[in-house]
Structure formats: C-alpha cells, structure tokens
C-alpha cells in the first residue's frame, strides 16, 4: 500500500472521514477530499466506513496540500504531491495520470 497526503495508506478503512473533508465528484462518483487524501464511502461488515482511495484522475481540487513540488515531465510542468500529479486548471488543480 502506498501512503498519500497526510501519510494515510491507500486501502485504510476509517469509521469516519476528517470533519473538514469536502465532496469532490468525478465521473459520477462522490469522493471526500482533505489534505491530499481521497475517501470513498463503502459498506464493510454491515457498517458504513470510509476507504482511502487512489486519487481519481480528473478530480479537480481547489487547494493542494502543503509540501507539493513543481516537476517537469516532457514539455509540461505539473505539481507533484506525493504520488499524485496535478495540472493547473481555471477552477483549481486537476489530478492527472502520467504514463
């Protein structure tokens, strides 16, 4: 498992997300986002829990977490936050997948 944002490993299950987590909708799926971490609501053993998910490609977030760096890949410049790359868009930063 890889760590993201606040050092929480992808796949971690939490009883509830951070109080300040904000909804982000990507291709019809609602995630909660805070400080570089995306959460999805899932059922586990009959209870609703929040799963730490890979950052979804296309997600647009208003504010990037601290400690991100600017990196150049080919002819483009991205902001790298842990394992996630973001591209600047008019409404914030968009998660991109580099291949």
C-alpha positions in Angstrom: 0.0 0.0 0.0 1.2 3.5 -0.8 0.9 6.4 1.6 -0.8 9.6 0.4 -1.3 13.1 1.6 -1.4 13.0 5.3 0.6 9.8 5.4 -2.5 7.6 5.4 -2.1 4.4 3.4 -4.3 3.7 0.4 -6.8 1.0 1.4 -7.1 2.1 5.0 -10.6 2.0 6.4 -11.8 4.7 8.8 -15.1 4.9 10.8 -15.5 8.4 9.6 -13.6 10.9 7.4 -12.0 14.0 8.7 -14.6 16.6 9.6 -13.3 19.2 7.1 -13.3 16.7 4.1 -15.1 18.2 1.1 -17.0 16.4 -1.6 -15.5 16.0 -5.0 -17.4 14.4 -7.8 -15.5 12.6 -10.6 -17.4 10.8 -13.4 -20.5 10.3 -11.2 -18.6 9.0 -8.1 -18.5 11.2 -5.0 -15.3 11.2 -3.0 -14.4 13.2 0.1 -11.1 15.1 0.0 -8.8 16.7 2.5 -5.1 17.4 2.6 -4.2 15.2 -0.4 -6.3 12.2 0.6 -9.5 11.0 -1.2 -12.0 8.9 0.7 -14.9 6.8 -0.6 -17.9 5.6 1.4 -18.2 1.8 1.4 -20.1 -0.9 3.4 -17.9 -3.2 5.5 -19.4 -5.9 7.8 -22.8 -4.1 7.6 -21.4 -0.7 8.6 -20.6 2.4 6.5 -16.9 3.1 6.6 -14.6 5.4 4.5 -11.9 3.8 2.3 -8.7 5.8 1.5 -8.7 5.7 -2.3 -6.1 6.4 -5.0 -6.6 10.0 -6.3 -9.1 9.7 -9.1 -7.9 11.0 -12.5 -9.8 14.1 -13.4 -10.6 15.2 -9.9 -10.4 19.0 -9.5 -9.5 20.3 -6.1 -9.4 23.9 -5.0 -6.4 23.7 -2.7 -3.3 21.4 -2.9 -1.8 20.1 0.3 1.4 21.5 1.7 4.8 20.2 0.6 4.0 19.8 -3.1 6.7 20.4 -5.6 6.8 21.6 -9.2 8.2 19.0 -11.6 8.7 19.0 -15.4 7.7 15.9 -17.3 8.5 16.1 -21.0 7.3 19.6 -22.2 4.7 20.0 -19.3 5.0 21.3 -15.8 3.0 19.6 -13.0 2.6 19.9 -9.3 3.6 16.7 -7.6 2.0 15.9 -4.2 3.3 12.5 -3.0 2.5 10.0 -5.7 -0.1 12.4 -7.3 0.5 14.8 -10.2 -1.8 17.8 -10.7 -2.2 20.2 -13.6 -3.4 23.8 -13.1 -6.9 24.5 -14.4 -9.2 27.5 -14.1 -11.0 26.2 -11.0 -8.0 24.7 -9.1 -5.8 21.7 -9.8 -6.8 18.6 -11.7 -5.4 15.1 -10.9 -3.6 13.6 -13.9 -2.2 10.2 -14.6 1.2 10.2 -16.2 2.1 7.2 -18.4 
